[in-house]
């Protein structure tokens, strides 16, 4: 997405967790390791953004306690407690200014369109791009995606299966003409 956005003349701030991908030329990289760091970075960049695409699959929960060093046998708690992370996309949607567009992604494993539509409405997105990550031929560990776009105006657009690079073009053609 970042590479295609730069190719179209956008100034791109890429907020990214630890990945092993080549950084597209012309992209400003903001490295994060946790959902809390991602939230802070996104909120800092959001005010000047006209267009936000949230492709990250951010974890909904995190351990209540964090130890920066390795825990030895016998030092680990018998039960882990979790706390809910803030919903970054919902926060951005609730704080958007007039004219800002926000596109989210929904990585679903069942009832894909129904669950994505719920996410679109609950978060207040303009668009959501949904794909079925239970399929082995697309998604996280593949160079391909099979995306359906849902809009807040009720549109449903199937983009079909394609490479992630071509899918980025198709998505941007639809959500930011």
C-alpha angles and dihedrals in degrees: 000000000000093000093050093045091053090048088057092053100261121144101236128205107188115200105195140172121218108310136153099227130123112256111240113241112260096027121123107221122212109187120209134171105191138042089247091055090047091051092050093048094046093048090050093052098037100081093066096039122107095183130027126189114189107197097154120111095220116193114253093215139031133194112274091226125046126194116194092204133057115277116230125224110283092024095080117096117249089233130030119221120210133202126201118255117228113262101250095191094049090049091052092047092050091051101041123130125225110290098020113129122205125195121188134190126227118204101195135176101190138018086013101179094038093050092044092051089052089051091048092054099038094051097037097238126169091217138002124200110208131194134170106245092185087077115093095210095062140030134040101359097036138074088228137074133186105208136188117191120214121191133203087242092062100261119146115194122181110208094184128217118319143137115291090246092055091041090057089056092049093048094049091046089059104036101038109025 
